[in-house]
């Protein structure tokens, strides 16, 4: 669990290509070991061969501030900062599967 939290915090602190971190303080809200199919997966997602929906993943929720990192034309309003960020990590390999902002 500690390694999953460390990975999630590193991802949360750097944001990513399309997400900018705006918090100096990021907190871990929860860390759960759950099946991939129970993690945040879009409703229309189709599991591909080799992708096990029952595989256990670390689901880590962070609290801080993140904003869309893509530059927007000046005529568009600036996106609102999001307070929550999730990171889903393969429990066997430690590889990140998905990360992004969340409304809860």
N, CA, C and O of each residue as an XYZ file, in Angstrom:
416
protein
N       0.823     -1.187      0.000
C       0.000      0.000      0.000
C       0.873      1.260      0.000
O       0.570      2.221     -0.708
N       1.939      1.261      0.778
C       2.810      2.452      0.858
C       3.419      2.783     -0.507
O       3.542      3.954     -0.865
N       3.798      1.755     -1.262
C       4.377      1.994     -2.581
C       3.333      2.578     -3.533
O       3.644      3.476     -4.316
N       2.106      2.078     -3.470
C       1.020      2.626     -4.299
C       0.774      4.089     -3.939
O       0.556      4.913     -4.826
N       0.805      4.416     -2.668
C       0.609      5.805     -2.237
C       1.744      6.692     -2.729
O       1.511      7.823     -3.158
N       2.971      6.185     -2.669
C       4.116      6.964     -3.151
C       3.987      7.245     -4.656
O       4.222      8.363     -5.113
N       3.613      6.215     -5.408
C       3.429      6.379     -6.857
C       2.329      7.394     -7.134
O       2.501      8.284     -7.967
N       1.198      7.267     -6.439
C       0.066      8.178     -6.646
C       0.446      9.622     -6.312
O       0.089     10.542     -7.049
N       1.160      9.824     -5.216
C       1.580     11.183     -4.854
C       2.510     11.779     -5.901
O       2.400     12.960     -6.232
N       3.423     10.968     -6.421
C       4.322     11.467     -7.477
C       3.540     11.877     -8.710
O       3.810     12.924     -9.299
N       2.577     11.066     -9.104
C       1.753     11.398    -10.272
C       0.919     12.645     -9.977
O       0.820     13.540    -10.817
N       0.319     12.704     -8.783
C      -0.483     13.862     -8.406
C       0.309     15.154     -8.372
O      -0.214     16.208     -8.734
N       1.558     15.090     -7.944
C       2.403     16.287     -7.855
C       2.836     16.797     -9.218
O       3.004     18.001     -9.414
N       3.016     15.876    -10.164
C       3.461     16.300    -11.493
C       2.290     16.608    -12.414
O       2.462     17.308    -13.412
N       1.093     16.094    -12.096
C      -0.075     16.341    -12.935
C      -0.036     15.496    -14.186
O      -0.636     14.422    -14.225
N       0.647     15.953    -15.194
C       0.736     15.208    -16.430
C       0.637     16.115    -17.634
O       0.642     17.340    -17.516
N       0.547     15.495    -18.791
C       0.513     16.236    -20.047
C      -0.673     17.185    -20.113
O      -0.522     18.334    -20.529
N      -1.839     16.725    -19.711
C      -3.038     17.539    -19.870
C      -3.606     18.070    -18.554
O      -4.676     18.680    -18.543
N      -2.891     17.840    -17.434
C      -3.370     18.296    -16.132
C      -2.233     19.001    -15.415
O      -1.117     18.488    -15.340
N      -2.527     20.178    -14.891
C      -1.538     20.993    -14.190
C      -1.854     20.973    -12.696
O      -3.001     21.192    -12.306
N      -0.860     20.715    -11.866
C      -1.035     20.740    -10.419
C      -0.956     22.176     -9.931
O      -0.052     22.920    -10.311
N      -1.905     22.563     -9.087
C      -1.901     23.913     -8.528
C      -1.833     23.897     -7.009
O      -2.059     24.926     -6.374
N      -1.529     22.754     -6.419
C      -1.455     22.621     -4.960
C      -0.033     22.380     -4.522
O       0.703     21.607     -5.134
N       0.344     23.051     -3.455
C       1.638     22.733     -2.862
C       1.466     21.582     -1.869
O       2.420     20.860     -1.580
N       0.263     21.416     -1.356
C      -0.029     20.346     -0.400
C      -1.050     19.392     -1.012
O      -2.179     19.784     -1.307
N      -0.647     18.144     -1.199
C      -1.548     17.122     -1.724
C      -1.702     16.062     -0.644
O      -0.717     15.594     -0.074
N      -2.950     15.686     -0.369
C      -3.229     14.708      0.679
C      -3.816     13.443      0.081
O      -4.550     13.486     -0.906
N      -3.480     12.314      0.696
C      -4.110     11.045      0.332
C      -5.407     10.942      1.123
O      -5.391     11.012      2.352
N      -6.527     10.777      0.429
C      -7.826     10.625      1.089
C      -8.085      9.154      1.399
O      -8.497      8.802      2.504
N      -7.837      8.297      0.402
C      -8.081      6.870      0.614
C      -7.227      6.049     -0.328
O      -6.815      6.515     -1.391
N      -6.968      4.813      0.083
C      -6.247      3.844     -0.731
C      -6.977      2.516     -0.582
O      -7.093      1.982      0.521
N      -7.469      1.986     -1.698
C      -8.234      0.734     -1.656
C      -7.667     -0.256     -2.657
O      -7.217      0.128     -3.737
N      -7.689     -1.524     -2.296
C      -7.331     -2.603     -3.214
C      -8.643     -3.207     -3.704
O      -9.345     -3.877     -2.947
N      -8.974     -2.964     -4.981
C     -10.269     -3.370     -5.525
C     -10.080     -3.981     -6.923
O      -9.039     -3.776     -7.548
N     -11.081     -4.729     -7.417
C     -11.006     -5.227     -8.796
C     -11.073     -4.062     -9.796
O     -11.751     -3.063     -9.553
N     -10.375     -4.201    -10.900
C     -10.356     -3.169    -11.930
C     -11.763     -2.763    -12.347
O     -12.025     -1.580    -12.565
N     -12.680     -3.736    -12.462
C     -14.038     -3.425    -12.924
C     -14.791     -2.522    -11.945
O     -15.785     -1.907    -12.330
N     -14.343     -2.428    -10.691
C     -14.974     -1.544     -9.712
C     -14.302     -0.181     -9.637
O     -14.830      0.746     -9.023
N     -13.141     -0.066    -10.260
C     -12.430      1.213    -10.291
C     -13.114      2.127    -11.293
O     -14.065      1.725    -11.964
N     -12.636      3.336    -11.390
C     -13.231      4.282    -12.340
C     -12.945      3.814    -13.757
O     -11.834      3.970    -14.264
N     -13.948      3.246    -14.381
C     -13.832      2.776    -15.763
C     -15.061      3.305    -16.505
O     -16.184      3.101    -16.044
N     -14.874      3.974    -17.637
C     -16.036      4.498    -18.369
C     -17.075      3.408    -18.645
O     -16.725      2.250    -18.875
N     -18.338      3.783    -18.620
C     -19.438      2.833    -18.822
C     -19.340      2.075    -20.136
O     -19.737      0.912    -20.217
N     -18.812      2.730    -21.165
C     -18.761      2.097    -22.485
C     -17.443      1.344    -22.716
O     -17.168      0.916    -23.837
N     -16.625      1.180    -21.662
C     -15.341      0.500    -21.804
C     -15.563     -0.990    -22.071
O     -16.344     -1.646    -21.381
N     -14.873     -1.507    -23.070
C     -14.907     -2.935    -23.379
C     -13.541     -3.496    -23.013
O     -12.524     -3.059    -23.552
N     -13.513     -4.465    -22.096
C     -12.250     -5.071    -21.707
C     -11.710     -5.894    -22.870
O     -12.422     -6.714    -23.450
N     -10.452     -5.666    -23.200
C      -9.824     -6.351    -24.321
C      -9.208     -7.669    -23.846
O      -8.987     -7.851    -22.648
N      -8.928     -8.592    -24.779
C      -8.274     -9.835    -24.376
C      -6.971     -9.522    -23.632
O      -6.191     -8.676    -24.068
N      -6.748    -10.192    -22.534
C      -5.569     -9.941    -21.724
C      -5.780     -8.896    -20.643
O      -4.948     -8.747    -19.748
N      -6.880     -8.177    -20.720
C      -7.216     -7.172    -19.703
C      -8.241     -7.806    -18.770
O      -9.403     -7.972    -19.141
N      -7.821     -8.152    -17.588
C      -8.661     -8.881    -16.637
C      -9.479     -7.913    -15.784
O      -8.910     -7.186    -14.969
N     -10.802     -7.887    -15.953
C     -11.630     -6.977    -15.152
C     -11.605     -7.305    -13.663
O     -11.971     -6.468    -12.838
N     -11.172     -8.527    -13.310
C     -11.097     -8.922    -11.905
C      -9.712     -8.729    -11.302
O      -9.505     -9.025    -10.125
N      -8.762     -8.239    -12.091
C      -7.410     -7.999    -11.576
C      -7.468     -6.948    -10.475
O      -8.192     -5.959    -10.587
N      -6.709     -7.166     -9.420
C      -6.707     -6.218     -8.310
C      -5.839     -5.007     -8.637
O      -4.725     -5.134     -9.145
N      -6.375     -3.842     -8.334
C      -5.671     -2.579     -8.561
C      -5.737     -1.737     -7.291
O      -6.643     -1.883     -6.471
N      -4.758     -0.858     -7.155
C      -4.797      0.133     -6.085
C      -5.550      1.342     -6.623
O      -5.209      1.881     -7.675
N      -6.570      1.759     -5.894
C      -7.378      2.924     -6.246
C      -7.070      3.978     -5.190
O      -7.504      3.867     -4.044
N      -6.318      5.000     -5.585
C      -5.862      6.010     -4.637
C      -6.524      7.347     -4.973
O      -6.448      7.827     -6.104
N      -7.178      7.940     -3.963
C      -7.818      9.260     -4.128
C      -6.982     10.309     -3.415
O      -6.594     10.138     -2.259
N      -6.712     11.402     -4.128
C      -5.920     12.501     -3.595
C      -6.774     13.760     -3.518
O      -7.743     13.915     -4.260
N      -6.400     14.653     -2.611
C      -7.073     15.948     -2.505
C      -6.024     17.045     -2.652
O      -4.966     17.010     -2.025
N      -6.350     18.022     -3.502
C      -5.465     19.153     -3.777
C      -6.164     20.047     -4.779
O      -7.382     20.207     -4.709
N      -5.432     20.631     -5.704
C      -6.033     21.405     -6.789
C      -5.316     21.088     -8.094
O      -4.089     21.149     -8.182
N      -6.107     20.750     -9.101
C      -5.590     20.450    -10.438
C      -6.445     21.176    -11.460
O      -7.642     21.375    -11.256
N      -5.821     21.569    -12.557
C      -6.518     22.301    -13.611
C      -6.111     21.735    -14.967
O      -5.021     21.184    -15.121
N      -7.000     21.878    -15.947
C      -6.704     21.463    -17.313
C      -5.415     22.139    -17.759
O      -5.271     23.355    -17.631
N      -4.487     21.359    -18.279
C      -3.187     21.894    -18.651
C      -3.047     22.308    -20.100
O      -2.017     22.862    -20.484
N      -4.072     22.050    -20.921
C      -3.981     22.447    -22.322
C      -4.179     23.953    -22.454
O      -5.101     24.507    -21.855
N      -3.339     24.614    -23.221
C      -3.560     26.047    -23.447
C      -4.868     26.251    -24.216
O      -5.141     25.547    -25.188
N      -5.660     27.203    -23.778
C      -6.945     27.485    -24.417
C      -6.895     28.858    -25.082
O      -6.215     29.759    -24.591
N      -7.614     29.024    -26.203
C      -7.703     30.351    -26.807
C      -8.304     31.337    -25.799
O      -9.101     30.952    -24.944
N      -7.923     32.585    -25.906
C      -8.357     33.587    -24.923
C      -9.861     33.797    -24.893
O     -10.384     34.280    -23.888
N     -10.572     33.453    -25.953
C     -12.030     33.644    -25.952
C     -12.771     32.592    -25.122
O     -13.968     32.735    -24.870
N     -12.072     31.540    -24.698
C     -12.691     30.507    -23.867
C     -12.397     30.784    -22.396
O     -11.300     31.221    -22.047
N     -13.385     30.527    -21.533
C     -13.132     30.746    -20.106
C     -12.119     29.734    -19.568
O     -12.002     28.620    -20.077
N     -11.404     30.141    -18.543
C     -10.444     29.241    -17.896
C     -11.212     28.166    -17.153
O     -12.221     28.448    -16.507
N     -10.733     26.932    -17.244
C     -11.426     25.835    -16.569
C     -11.302     25.987    -15.056
O     -10.329     26.545    -14.550
N     -12.311     25.477    -14.346
C     -12.270     25.505    -12.891
C     -11.295     24.456    -12.391
O     -11.157     23.384    -12.979
N     -10.621     24.781    -11.298
C      -9.711     23.808    -10.692
C     -10.532     22.680    -10.067
O     -11.593     22.919     -9.491
N     -10.034     21.465    -10.185
C     -10.678     20.298     -9.586
C      -9.963     19.955     -8.287
O      -8.738     20.045     -8.202
N     -10.728     19.563     -7.280
C     -10.184     19.330     -5.948
C      -9.718     17.881     -5.734
O      -8.934     17.616     -4.822
N     -10.187     16.961     -6.552
C      -9.859     15.549     -6.337
C      -9.174     14.950     -7.559
O      -9.425     15.354     -8.695
N      -8.308     13.981     -7.301
C      -7.521     13.332     -8.346
C      -7.457     11.851     -7.992
O      -7.231     11.498     -6.834
N      -7.651     10.992     -8.971
C      -7.560      9.550     -8.712
C      -6.392      8.964     -9.501
O      -6.048      9.436    -10.585
N      -5.797      7.930     -8.928
C      -4.736      7.187     -9.603
C      -5.057      5.708     -9.425
O      -5.269      5.244     -8.305
N      -5.092      4.971    -10.529
C      -5.329      3.530    -10.499
C      -4.031      2.849    -10.908
O      -3.466      3.135    -11.964
N      -3.565      1.934    -10.041
C      -2.250      1.324    -10.208
C      -2.380     -0.198    -10.216
O      -3.083     -0.772     -9.384
N      -1.706     -0.841    -11.152
C      -1.668     -2.300    -11.208
C      -1.004     -2.806     -9.926
O       0.135     -2.442     -9.632
N      -1.710     -3.642     -9.166
C      -1.190     -4.080     -7.863
C      -0.018     -5.053     -7.990
O       0.756     -5.205     -7.044
N       0.125     -5.708     -9.133
C       1.219     -6.656     -9.314
C       2.490     -5.991     -9.823
O       3.589     -6.322     -9.378
N       2.341     -5.054    -10.757
C       3.520     -4.452    -11.386
C       3.867     -3.069    -10.847
O       5.010     -2.625    -10.961
N       2.884     -2.386    -10.258
C       3.102     -1.009     -9.808
C       2.975      0.002    -10.929
O       3.249      1.186    -10.735
N       2.558     -0.460    -12.109
C       2.396      0.450    -13.247
C       1.088      1.218    -13.137
O       0.052      0.626    -12.834
N       1.117      2.537    -13.379
C      -0.124      3.308    -13.402
C      -0.993      2.861    -14.576
O      -0.496      2.650    -15.682
N      -2.290      2.721    -14.323
C      -3.244      2.342    -15.359
C      -3.996      3.573    -15.839
O      -4.215      3.749    -17.038
N      -4.391      4.425    -14.897
C      -5.199      5.590    -15.219
C      -5.007      6.625    -14.122
O      -4.862      6.280    -12.949
N      -5.006      7.889    -14.507
C      -5.006      8.964    -13.523
C      -5.757     10.144    -14.101
O      -5.782     10.346    -15.315
N      -6.364     10.914    -13.230
C      -7.072     12.101    -13.685
C      -7.898     12.711    -12.581
O      -8.025     12.153    -11.491
N      -8.462     13.878    -12.884
C      -9.271     14.582    -11.899
C     -10.601     13.881    -11.721
O     -11.064     13.153    -12.599
N     -11.203     14.113    -10.571
C     -12.483     13.496    -10.232
C     -13.337     14.538     -9.511
O     -12.804     15.408     -8.822
N     -14.646     14.452     -9.665
C     -15.508     15.433     -8.991
C     -15.774     15.050     -7.538
O     -16.265     15.874     -6.766
N     -15.460     13.816     -7.155
C     -15.630     13.399     -5.750
C     -14.410     12.682     -5.249
O     -14.372     12.260     -4.094
